[in-house]
């Protein structure tokens, strides 16, 4: 690290030489900064419409913007008390030799009576607090860099590009908030760095007064200077604590938001799985019902064909009955004429070929025909009754219509 001499240390009133000096040590630290924007392509799968079992999955590619980060390095300064040039030793007591060849013996500034260890103790506390603040700042920068790396890993994972809902997933929805949080943290870190530099300038100015020979003038107001230093340190510590608290709150909010997004995604996946199972069960039930109704319709069609055949048979039997009825009418009409065309005794003589006895034959023929007609009528009635029983409406017939 680079060291720069700011001021000379101060001694008491009995030692005109100053053997303790404040040095500003410059160090290089790394930090995460935003380096513009970059584009990335994310595929989106459009889901099938409701009710369609199979469809072609349409994939569309969209281009999005996201911030790009890089690791940068910047210079930070720390104040350290060391021996001034020309002085050495464990307590910086070995000073340079004067022009007369005698060595000027100097000691580390001693506290004045009533002040305890005095300025040396306050300076030591000041150094410890500044070192603690620098350590906290370095820890915050390390945490921010780690979060940025994890965020990049999450964004580069293939699973983070599929949401299953056709829109932007929760990781994409939370991206502006992440960007704002990181930008806020970076702004606060820059403000903290600026305040540290301002305090360093204040300390440089105070030490310059001491180097320019105004130490004796300031010794009278040493209490006021110490009070001012304590106020500066307290204010610096308070502001650093506030910045750290703000950064920690932002990080916790970001982690909580990510956890909530993961839980929502899991809940959506469970709900989609349940709906898919119900849909498949309903589809299987509908398929079984369709198969059953098709079998019922086949039975109805067979019954219709049988009824049609029965109607054809009934029509044919009715036509035959009409033919037989006409023949009977003709035969009965011809026989009655022979009976009336006699000599008045109601029939022909036996010598006329036995036709006179035909009246008895006609009566016998009518009885036989009546029996045949009754039998035919009974058979027709039975056929009609069976046909009516078979043609009664059934539940499956209603389902088909």
C-alpha positions in Angstrom: 0.0 0.0 0.0 1.0 3.6 -0.6 1.7 5.8 2.4 1.5 9.5 2.5 2.7 11.8 5.3 0.0 14.1 6.3 1.2 15.8 9.5 3.8 15.8 12.2 2.8 14.5 15.6 2.6 16.8 18.5 4.5 16.9 21.8 4.1 18.6 25.1 5.3 22.0 26.0 8.8 20.8 27.2 9.7 19.0 23.9 9.8 21.4 20.9 10.5 18.5 18.5 7.7 16.4 17.0 8.5 12.8 16.7 5.1 11.2 15.9 3.4 11.8 12.5 0.1 10.7 11.0 0.3 8.8 7.8 -2.5 8.1 5.3 -2.2 4.6 4.0 -3.8 4.1 0.6 -5.2 0.6 -0.2 -6.9 -0.9 -3.2 -10.2 -2.7 -2.6 -12.6 -4.5 -4.9 -16.3 -3.7 -5.3 -19.2 -4.6 -7.6 -20.5 -1.8 -9.9 -23.1 -1.7 -12.6 -21.6 -1.8 -16.1 -24.4 -0.9 -18.4 -27.2 -3.2 -19.7 -27.1 -6.4 -21.6 -29.7 -8.3 -23.6 -30.6 -12.0 -23.3 -33.1 -14.2 -25.1 -35.7 -16.2 -23.2 -38.0 -18.8 -24.8 -41.7 -18.8 -23.9 -43.8 -21.9 -24.3 -47.5 -21.2 -25.1 -49.8 -23.8 -23.4 -52.5 -25.8 -25.2 -56.0 -24.5 -25.2 -58.4 -25.9 -22.6 -60.0 -29.2 -23.8 -57.4 -30.1 -26.4 -55.5 -33.3 -25.5 -52.7 -32.9 -28.0 -51.4 -29.7 -29.7 -48.2 -28.4 -31.2 -46.3 -26.4 -28.5 -45.6 -23.0 -30.0 -42.3 -21.5 -28.8 -41.7 -17.8 -29.0 -38.4 -16.0 -28.2 -38.3 -12.6 -26.5 -35.4 -10.3 -25.9 -35.1 -8.8 -22.4 -32.7 -6.3 -20.9 -30.9 -6.8 -17.6 -28.1 -4.9 -15.8 -24.5 -6.1 -16.2 -22.1 -6.0 -13.3 -18.4 -6.1 -13.0 -15.8 -6.1 -10.3 -14.0 -2.7 -10.0 -11.2 -1.5 -7.8 -11.0 1.7 -6.0 -8.6 3.4 -3.6 -9.4 3.8 0.1 -7.4 5.6 2.7 -6.6 4.8 6.4 -4.8 6.9 8.9 -1.8 5.4 10.8 0.5 7.0 13.4 4.2 6.3 12.8 7.5 7.8 13.6 8.3 11.0 11.7 11.1 11.0 9.2 14.4 10.9 11.0 12.9 9.3 14.1 13.0 5.7 15.1 13.0 3.4 18.0 10.2 1.6 19.9 8.7 4.8 21.1 10.1 7.1 18.4 12.6 8.4 20.9 15.7 8.2 18.7 15.7 11.5 16.8 18.0 13.1 14.3 21.2 14.9 15.5 21.2 18.7 15.5 23.7 21.1 14.0 25.8 21.2 17.2 26.4 17.5 17.1 24.1 16.8 20.0 21.1 14.6 19.7 17.7 16.0 20.7 15.9 13.6 22.9 12.2 13.4 22.2 9.5 11.3 23.6 6.0 10.4 22.6 3.5 13.1 23.7 2.7 12.7 27.3 -0.8 13.4 28.6 -1.3 16.6 30.5 -2.3 16.4 34.2 -6.0 15.7 34.6 -6.5 14.2 31.1 -5.6 10.5 31.8 -3.7 9.2 28.8 -4.7 12.2 26.8 -4.5 12.6 23.1 -2.6 9.4 22.6 -5.4 7.3 23.9 -8.0 9.2 21.8 -5.8 8.8 18.7 -5.6 5.1 19.4 -9.4 4.9 19.7 -9.7 6.9 16.6 -7.5 4.5 14.7 -9.4 1.4 16.0 -12.8 2.9 15.1 -11.6 3.8 11.6 -10.2 0.4 11.1 -13.5 -1.2 12.3 -15.4 1.0 9.9 -13.2 0.0 7.0 -13.6 -3.6 7.9 -17.4 -3.2 8.0 -17.3 -1.5 4.6 -15.2 -4.3 3.2 -17.6 -6.9 4.6 -20.5 -5.1 3.0 -18.7 -5.0 -0.4 -17.9 -8.7 -0.1 -21.6 -9.5 0.7 -22.8 -7.4 -2.2 -20.4 -9.2 -4.6 -21.5 -12.6 -3.3 -25.1 -11.6 -3.8 -24.4 -10.4 -7.4 -22.7 -13.7 -8.2 -25.6 -15.7 -6.8 -28.1 -13.6 -8.7 -26.2 -14.2 -12.0 -26.2 -17.9 -11.3 -30.0 -17.9 -10.7 -30.5 -15.9 -13.9 -28.4 -18.3 -15.9 -30.2 -21.4 -14.7 -32.4 -23.0 -17.4 -35.2 -23.6 -14.9 -35.6 -19.9 -14.2 -36.8 -19.3 -17.8 -40.0 -21.4 -17.6 -42.9 -20.2 -15.6 -45.7 -22.5 -16.9 -48.2 -19.6 -16.9 -47.4 -18.0 -20.3 -46.2 -14.7 -18.8 -43.2 -13.5 -16.9 -42.1 -15.6 -14.1 -41.5 -14.3 -10.6 -37.7 -14.0 -11.1 -38.3 -11.7 -14.1 -40.9 -9.8 -12.1 -38.5 -9.2 -9.2 -35.7 -8.1 -11.5 -36.4 -4.3 -11.3 -36.6 -4.5 -7.5 -33.3 -6.2 -7.4 -31.8 -3.6 -9.6 -33.1 -0.8 -7.4 -31.9 -2.5 -4.3 -28.4 -3.0 -5.7 -28.3 0.6 -7.0 -29.4 1.9 -3.6 -26.7 -0.1 -1.8 -24.1 1.2 -4.3 -25.2 4.7 -3.7 -25.0 4.4 0.0 -21.5 2.9 -0.3 -20.4 5.8 -2.4 -21.9 8.3 0.1 -20.0 6.5 2.9 -16.8 6.7 0.9 -17.3 10.4 0.3 -18.0 11.0 4.0 -14.8 9.0 4.9 -12.8 11.2 2.5 -14.3 14.3 4.0 -13.4 13.2 7.5 -9.9 12.4 6.3 -9.6 15.9 4.9 -10.7 17.3 8.2 -8.0 15.3 10.0 -5.5 16.4 7.5 -6.4 20.0 8.1 -6.1 19.6 11.8 -2.7 17.9 11.5 -1.6 20.6 9.1 -2.3 23.2 11.8 -0.1 21.2 14.1 2.7 20.9 11.6 2.7 24.6 10.8 3.6 25.5 14.4 0.2 26.2 15.6 0.3 23.3 18.0 1.0 25.6 21.0 -2.0 27.7 20.1 -4.2 24.6 19.8 -2.9 23.2 23.0 -4.9 25.7 24.9 -8.0 24.5 23.2 -7.1 20.8 23.4 -10.3 20.0 25.1 -12.3 21.6 22.4 -10.3 19.7 19.7 -10.8 16.4 21.5 -14.5 17.1 21.8 -14.6 17.9 18.1 -12.8 14.6 17.2 -15.1 12.6 19.4 -18.1 14.2 17.7 -16.7 13.5 14.3 -16.0 9.9 15.2 -19.5 9.4 16.7 -21.1 11.0 13.7 -19.0 8.9 11.3 -19.8 5.7 13.3 -23.5 6.6 13.4 -23.7 7.2 9.6 -21.8 4.0 8.8 -24.1 2.0 11.1 -27.1 3.5 9.4 -25.7 2.6 6.0 -24.9 -0.9 7.1 -28.4 -1.3 8.6 -30.0 -0.1 5.3 -27.9 -2.5 3.3 -28.8 -5.4 5.6 -32.5 -4.5 5.4 -32.3 -4.4 1.6 -30.6 -7.8 1.5 -33.1 -9.4 3.9 -36.0 -8.0 1.9 -34.5 -9.4 -1.3 -34.0 -12.8 0.2 -37.6 -12.8 1.6 -39.0 -11.8 -1.8 -37.1 -14.6 -3.5 -38.4 -17.1 -0.9 -42.0 -16.0 -1.4 -41.6 -16.3 -5.2 -40.3 -19.9 -4.8 -43.2 -20.8 -2.6 -45.7 -19.3 -5.1 -44.2 -21.3 -7.9 -44.4 -24.5 -5.9 -48.1 -23.8 -5.1 -48.8 -23.2 -8.8 -47.1 -26.4 -9.8 -49.2 -28.4 -7.2 -52.4 -26.7 -8.4 -51.6 -27.5 -12.0 -50.8 -31.1 -11.2 -54.2 -31.5 -9.4 -56.1 -29.9 -12.2 -54.4 -32.1 -14.8 -55.3 -35.3 -12.8 -58.9 -34.2 -12.5 -59.1 -33.4 -16.2 -57.7 -36.8 -17.2 -60.2 -38.6 -14.9 -63.1 -36.7 -16.5 -61.8 -37.4 -20.0 -61.6 -41.2 -19.2 -65.2 -41.1 -17.8 -66.5 -39.4 -21.0 -64.8 -41.9 -23.2 -66.4 -44.8 -21.3 -69.8 -43.1 -21.5 -69.4 -42.6 -25.3 -68.5 -46.3 -25.8 -71.6 -47.3 -23.8 -73.9 -45.1 -25.7 -72.6 -46.4 -29.0 -73.5 -49.9 -27.9 -77.0 -48.8 -26.9 -77.5 -47.1 -30.3 -76.5 -50.3 -32.0 -79.2 -52.2 -30.1 -81.8 -49.6 -31.0 -80.8 -49.8 -34.7 -81.2 -53.6 -34.6 -84.6 -53.2 -33.0 -85.7 -50.8 -35.7 -84.7 -53.2 -38.4 -86.7 -56.0 -36.7 -89.7 -53.8 -36.4 -89.4 -52.9 -40.1 -89.3 -56.5 -41.1 -92.3 -57.3 -38.9 -94.2 -54.4 -40.6 -93.4 -55.9 -44.0 -94.6 -59.3 -42.9 -97.9 -57.8 -41.5 -98.4 -55.9 -44.8 -97.8 -59.1 -46.8 -100.2 -61.0 -44.5 -102.8 -58.3 -44.9 -102.5 -58.4 -48.7 -102.9 -62.2 -48.6 -105.9 -61.9 -46.3 -107.5 -59.4 -48.8 -106.9 -61.8 -51.7 -108.4 -64.7 -49.8 -111.4 -62.5 -48.7 -112.0 -61.6 -52.3 -111.9 -65.2 -53.4 -114.3 -66.2 -50.7 -116.6 -63.4 -51.6 -116.5 -64.6 -55.2 -117.1 -68.3 -54.4 -119.9 -67.5 -51.9 -121.6 -65.2 -54.3 -121.4 -67.9 -57.1 -122.8 -70.7 -54.7 -125.8 -68.6 -53.5 -127.0 -68.0 -57.2 -127.2 -71.8 -57.8 -129.5 -72.2 -54.8 -132.0 -69.6 -55.9 -132.1 -70.8 -59.5 -134.1 -74.0 -58.6 -137.7 -75.1 -59.1 -138.8 -73.6 -55.8 -137.6 -76.3 -53.4 -134.4 -74.5 -52.7 -132.0 -76.8 -54.5 -131.3 -78.9 -57.6 -132.4 -82.5 -58.0 -130.0 -85.3 -57.5 -130.3 -86.2 -61.1 -128.7 -82.9 -62.0 -125.3 -84.1 -61.1 -125.8 -84.0 -57.3 -125.6 -80.2 -57.2 -128.8 -80.1 -55.1 -126.7 -81.5 -52.2 -124.2 -78.7 -52.7 -126.0 -76.5 -50.2 -124.7 -78.8 -47.4 -121.2 -78.6 -48.9 -121.4 -74.8 -48.9 -122.3 -74.6 -45.3 -119.4 -76.9 -44.4 -117.1 -74.7 -46.4 -118.2 -71.6 -44.6 -117.5 -73.1 -41.2 -114.1 -74.2 -42.3 -113.4 -70.7 -43.7 -114.6 -69.1 -40.5 -112.2 -71.2 -38.5 -109.4 -70.4 -40.8 -110.2 -66.7 -40.6 -110.3 -66.8 -36.8 -107.0 -68.6 -36.7 -105.5 -66.1 -39.1 -106.9 -63.2 -37.1 -105.4 -64.6 -33.8 -102.0 -65.0 -35.4 -102.1 -61.5 -36.8 -103.1 -60.2 -33.3 -100.2 -62.1 -31.7 -97.8 -60.7 -34.2 -99.0 -57.2 -33.7 -98.8 -57.6 -29.9 -95.2 -58.9 -30.0 -94.3 -56.1 -32.3 -95.7 -53.5 -29.9 -93.8 -55.0 -27.0 -90.6 -54.9 -28.9 -91.1 -51.3 -30.0 -91.6 -49.8 -26.5 -89.2 -46.8 -25.9 -86.1 -47.5 -23.8 -83.7 -45.2 -22.0 -80.9 -45.8 -24.4 -83.2 -44.7 -27.3 -83.7 -41.3 -25.5 -80.0 -41.0 -25.0 -79.3 -41.6 -28.7 -81.8 -38.9 -29.7 
